[in-house]
């Protein structure tokens, strides 16, 4: 990049992290007190999806799984720093849980549910919605199962949920044959029948991207590579493009829209643990770094007047690592910086009410920690605090 451009700004400012206090290298907290996730008979774990999000009121919420249900922390005022929670919501029959937010701020939860009754086990998908920040969830409703045969129904995979810009909810999962099964809402809000897309060995770590146009696309790792599916028009079924000869590390894949109608995907290479980027029609772009298991977090924001993409991941030694670069210009290089903060699982990213980058992560006890972008310019993260 030219002098004075995003690269110079980021290299000079992005990585001067002031964080590091509060968590020791072994993962133990240095502050006193019990982690909030331990109140519900076990430590919390991260949800699949963007589990840190901002509601229409400007309040951030963070979500985590805990045995028997769901935990939620919510900012007390827009932009913090105080938080409330965690609030506990029972969901005892769910074996997995995926979360996504719609353009109206509604938060959708979809999980694989097993209910044991006198007639045996019933396996389906359960869907609940939080309609307002900080308020209770609605009832859990069944989305059914792509298999009517009860002998095949238990062999579906874990679902991934996403919400299109027009408000239509999509649910993706592997069916009992290992193919991709998709269920979505119509533009009128009615749930349509399951769509099947032939494939073999579909994994549960697919990455849907809701585009600003209202269309949905998704990158789906499977046994023989990775396929891309997309909507050719709003309210149409998904179409498949030729597969990519890549296999992202388990549960590392994420995608965001980086130009109108164009998604960029990021994932961890299982052979090198380095990160890669890809856009349809382009080449794989090596980004460096060295990530442990877990989703890469990604968001797009303005830093010192430049359109930038921020990535975060958990390193092999358990540390939160941040990187930033001009959006769409990954080839110019990414300047990675360990923060000195140690986390138990992959971190999450969001923008707060004032447009500051916020990093959330769970500590070794399942407690939530929050680090926020400083106010002195550039991309300097303040040290994290225990919520």
N, C-alpha and C positions, 0 to 999 in steps of 0.2 A: 504494500500500500504506500501511497505517497506520504511524504512527511506531513505531520499534523493530522493524518487520517485516523481511522479507528484503531489500527494496529498500534500506533504510537501511544494513543490514549490508553489502550488496554494494557499494553506491556508496562507502561509507566505507572498506572494507577490501579488497575483492576485487582492486582494480586497482592497489594499491601494489606493483607488481612490482619485485623487487630484481634481476631478470635484466637482461641487456644486455651484460655483459662476456663475452668469449670469442669473439664473432663480429662482424666488422666489417660495415658497411653493404653493402660490395661482395660479401659472402658468404664472404670468405676467413677461415680460422681464425687466431686470434691466438696459439694455442698451437702448439708445434713438433710435428712428427711427421706421418707419412703416415696418411691416412684409412684405416680398416680395410677399407672396401669396395673399395679399389683392389687388394687382394691377388689377386683373381680376374679379372684381365684386364678391368677396367673398373669404373666407379663404380657404387654401389648405387642402386636406385630403389625407391619404396614399392610394396608389394603392394596389390591392391584388397581392401578389407575392413578389419576391425579388427585391424591388424597389431601392436598392443601389447596384451598380455593377461596375466592372472594365472592361474597354475595352482593346483591343489588344495593344493600345498605352500606357497603364499603367495609364490612366486617369479614375478616379471615376466619375460616374454620379448618380444623385438622381432624382427620378421622383415622382410627386404628381398630384392628380386630383384637378381641380379647376372648378367652373361653366363654362361650355362651352368648356372645353378642358383639356389640359395637360401642366404641368410645368416641366421644366428640368433645373437642376443645373449641371455644369461640372467643374471639377478641371482645373485650368489654366496650371498647370505643374504636371507631375507624382509625387505623394506623397505629393502634396499640398505645403503650406497651403492655397493658394489663390484659389478662385472659381469664375466662371462666371455664370451669370444668375440671376433670372430664365428666360429662354426662354419659350414663350407661343406658343402652337400648338392647333389650333381650332379643336374641335370634338364635335359639338353642339348636335348631336343626340344620343350620347352614354349614357346609363343609368348605365353602370358598366364598369370597365376597369381592366384587368389582364395583368401582364407583366412577361416576362421570357427572359433569354439570352441564345443564342446558343453557341456551342464550337468555332464558328468562330467570336464571339463577336457581331453578329447581335442581336438587341434587338427587341423582338416581342411584340406587343400589340394586344389584342383581347377584344372586348367589345360587349355587347348586344345593338343593335341599333334599334331605332324606327323612321321610316321616315313617315311623314304625307303628303299625297298627295290628289289629287282630288278623287281618288278611295278609300280612306280610309288609314289606317295605315298598313305599312309593317314592320314586325319584322324579323331581321336577325342578323348574327354575322359579325362584321367588323374587318378586320385584317390589320395592318400596320407594317412596319419594319423600324427601324433605322439601316442603313448599316454601318455608321461610327460615332464614338464618336464625339459629339458636332455638328453634321450635321443635317439637317432637316429630318423629317420622310418621308418615301415614301407615296404613295397614299393609302387611305383606300379602301380595296377590300372586297367584300362579300364572306363569307364562307357558305352562305345559312342558312338553318334552317332544323333540322331533320324532321320537319313536312311540307309536301306539302299542307296539308289542311290549308287554311288561317284562319279558325276558331280556330285551335289548336295552330298555330304558336306563338301567343302572350304569351302563357303560359310556354315557356321555362324558365329555370333558368339562373343565371349569369354564364358566362363561366370562366374556369380556363385554362391557357395556360402553356405548358412546352415544352422544346426542348431536344430531345434525343442527346446523344453523337455523333451520326452519322449525326446530323443536321436535322432530321425529326421532324416536329412540331406536337404536339398533342393538341387537344382542348377537354375539358371535360365539361359537363353540365347536368343538369336534364332536361329531356324532359317533355312534357305536362302531361304524366302519372306518373311522379315522378321516372322513371327509369333512369339509366345512359346512356347518349349518348356520343359517342367518334368519333371524326373525326381526321384523321392523314394523313400525307404525306407518300408516299411510298419512298423507297430508291432512286428512280429516281426523286423525287421531285414533283410527281403528287398527288393532293388531292384525297383521296379515299372516297367511300361512307360512310355514317354514320354507325357505329356499335352500336347496342343496347345491353345493359346488364340488364337483368330483376332484378328489385329491387323495393322498394316502399319508397317514401319520401326522395330521394337523396337530400342532402344539398349542398350548393354552396361552402363549405369550405373544399373540398377535397384536398389532398396533394400528387401531383405527385412527383416522384423521378427519374430523369434520371441517370441510372447507367453507369459507365465508359465503360462497355461492349457494349454499344449501345442500351441495352434493357431499357424499361420503366416499372415502376410499380406505383401504386397509391393506397392510402388508402382513402376510401369513406365513410363518415358518412351518415347514412340514418335513417329512422324512427324506425327500429327495432334493430339497432346496427351499426357496421362498417364493411365494406367488403374490402378485399384486392384483387386487380386485377393486373396481371403481364403479360408480353410478354414471352412466352416460348422460342422464338427465334426472331432474328432481322427480322423486317418487317412482323411479325405475328400479328394476332388480339389478343386482351387482353383475358386472361382466368381468371376465378374467383376462389378464394379459400374460404374455410368456413369462415363465419362471426366471428368477435370478439364481445363478449358481453360487449362492451363499447360504451359510447356516449360522445365524447369530447365536451368541452364547445364550443359554437359557434365561428367559425373562429379562433380557437386557434391552429389547427393542422399544423405541419410542419414535413418534413422528409429530411434526408441527408444520403448519402452512408457512412457507417462507417467501412466497410471491403469490399473486392472485391465481388461484386454481392449481398451485404447485406445492406439493408436500416434500419435505426433506426428512429422511429417516436416519436415526443414529442408533448404533448398537455396539456391543463388545464383540471383538473377534475371539472365539474360543481358543485359537491356537497361540495368539500373542498377548491376549488380555488388553490390547490397544483398542481404541475406539475407531469406528468407521462411519462415514456419511454417504448417503446415496439419494439422488433425485432421478425420477423417471427420465430415461433418455441419456443419462450421464454415466460417469464412471464412479467406481468406489473411491472414496477419498479418505486416506489414512489421516487420523487426527492425533495420533500419539496417545499418551496417558496409559494407565494400567488399572483396570477396574475389576472389582470383585463381582460376585453374582448379584443381580438385582437390576431393576429398570434404571436406565439413564434418565435423568430429569432434564427437561428442555423448556425454555420459554424465549420469547422475543420481546425486546424492550429497547428504549432509547437510552443511550449512555453518552453524555456530553454532546448531544445533538446527532449522534450516529445511530442508525438502525443496527442493533446488535442481537446476536443469539447467545444465551447463557446456558451452559450445560453444567450438571453436577452429577457426581457418582461417588460410590463408596470404594475406596482403594483396597488393595489386597491386604493392607495392614489395618483396615477398618476406619480410615480417616476420610472425612468429607473433602472432596477435591472439586474445585471450581475452574471453569474455563469460559472464555468469552471471545467473540470474533465478530467481524462485520457479517451481517446476515447474507447468506448466499456466497460468502467468500471464504469458505473453509480451506480452500487450497492455499491461501496465504499463510496458514498455520494457526495453531491454537496455543495460547500461553496458559499452561495448566499450573495451578497453585494449590498445594495442600493447605488446609485451613488450620491445622492443629486441633481440630475437633473430631472426636471419635464417636462413631455411630454403630448401632446394632444392625441396621438394615439400610437399604438405599434411601437417600434423602429426597425431599420434594422441593419444588420451586413454585413461587407465585409472586405476583405484584400486589403490594398493599394499596390502601386508599390513596396514598400520595405518590404512587408509581414506583416505590422503592422495591428492589428485589428482596424477597424473604426466603430464607432457607430453613426448612423444618426437618428434624430428624429425631429418631427415638434413641434414647441412651440404653445402657445395658440392663436397666431395670424396667424398661418399657415406658419411661417418662418422656415427655415431649420437650424438646429444646428448640428455640427459635433464634436465628441470627438475622439481622436486618441490615440492609445497605446503609452506609453512613451518609451524612449530608454534606461532606466537604468536597464533593465532585469526584468524577471518575467512578470506579467500581471498587470501593473499599468496604468490606463487610465488618460491621461491629462484632464483638464477641457474642456468643450465644448466651441465652439465659434460660433457666429452668422454668417451665410453665407450671 
